[in-house]
Amino acid sequence: MKSLLITLSTVSTLFLAGTALAGEKTATIEVSGLYCASCPYIASQAVLLVPSTEIVGGFYDAEQQLAQFVVQYDDEVATLADLVSATDEVGYPARLVSEGES
């Protein structure tokens, strides 16, 4: 029984690890035109509406009216163009700063 549990645990771990790594990427996007206290929130919510995205870091600079979001996403579900255009659709221009593997 103990060896069955160990085998099931190992298989589950390998399956979940493979699922988490499949297509996972990280990108940093910069969003400008954030002139009010609500703007960074609105822009971040627009990014989060892109399927498979999660904001894992970033900053907001009120003086420069910009924010950078470090976003993890599944490139089999979403594209860099999706990430950049998400904030454009709510009135905040964005640009890609960097991209890479997670």
C-alpha positions in Angstrom: 0.0 0.0 0.0 2.8 2.4 0.9 4.6 1.9 -2.5 1.3 2.5 -4.3 0.9 5.8 -2.5 4.5 6.8 -3.3 3.9 5.9 -7.0 0.7 7.8 -7.2 2.3 10.8 -5.5 5.2 10.7 -7.9 3.0 10.4 -11.0 0.8 13.3 -9.7 3.8 15.5 -9.1 5.2 14.8 -12.6 1.9 15.4 -14.2 1.3 18.7 -12.4 4.8 19.9 -13.1 4.5 19.2 -16.8 1.2 21.0 -16.9 2.6 24.1 -15.1 5.6 24.3 -17.4 3.7 23.8 -20.7 3.8 27.1 -22.6 4.4 29.3 -19.5 6.1 32.6 -20.3 6.9 35.8 -18.5 6.7 39.3 -20.0 7.1 42.8 -18.7 4.8 45.4 -20.2 4.9 49.2 -19.5 1.6 51.1 -19.4 1.5 54.9 -19.7 -1.1 57.5 -19.3 -1.9 56.5 -15.7 -2.9 60.0 -14.4 -5.1 59.1 -11.5 -5.1 56.8 -8.5 -7.5 54.4 -10.2 -5.6 54.1 -13.5 -3.1 51.4 -12.4 -5.9 49.3 -11.0 -8.0 49.7 -14.2 -4.9 48.8 -16.3 -4.0 45.8 -14.2 -7.6 44.5 -14.3 -7.5 44.8 -18.1 -4.3 42.7 -18.2 -5.9 40.1 -15.9 -8.8 39.7 -18.2 -6.5 38.1 -20.8 -6.9 34.3 -20.3 -4.2 32.5 -18.4 -2.5 35.7 -17.1 -1.2 36.5 -13.6 0.6 39.6 -12.6 3.6 38.5 -10.5 5.4 41.8 -10.0 5.8 45.4 -11.2 5.6 49.0 -10.0 3.7 52.2 -10.4 5.4 55.6 -10.8 2.8 58.3 -10.2 5.2 61.1 -11.2 5.8 59.6 -14.6 2.2 58.3 -14.9 3.3 54.8 -15.8 3.4 51.3 -14.5 5.2 48.1 -15.4 3.6 44.8 -14.9 5.5 41.5 -14.8 3.0 39.0 -16.2 3.1 35.2 -16.4 0.9 33.7 -19.1 0.5 30.5 -21.1 1.6 31.3 -24.6 -0.6 28.5 -25.9 -3.6 30.5 -24.7 -2.5 34.2 -24.9 -0.1 36.1 -27.0 2.2 39.1 -26.3 -0.1 41.1 -28.6 -3.0 40.2 -26.4 -1.2 41.5 -23.3 -0.2 44.8 -24.9 -3.6 45.5 -26.5 -5.5 44.7 -23.3 -4.7 48.1 -21.8 -5.0 49.9 -25.1 -8.6 48.8 -25.1 -9.3 50.7 -21.9 -7.4 53.8 -22.9 -3.9 53.2 -21.7 -1.1 52.6 -24.3 1.3 49.8 -23.5 4.6 48.5 -24.9 6.5 45.3 -24.4 9.7 45.9 -22.2 10.9 42.3 -22.1 9.9 38.7 -22.6 11.2 35.3 -21.5 10.6 31.8 -20.2 9.2 31.2 -16.7 
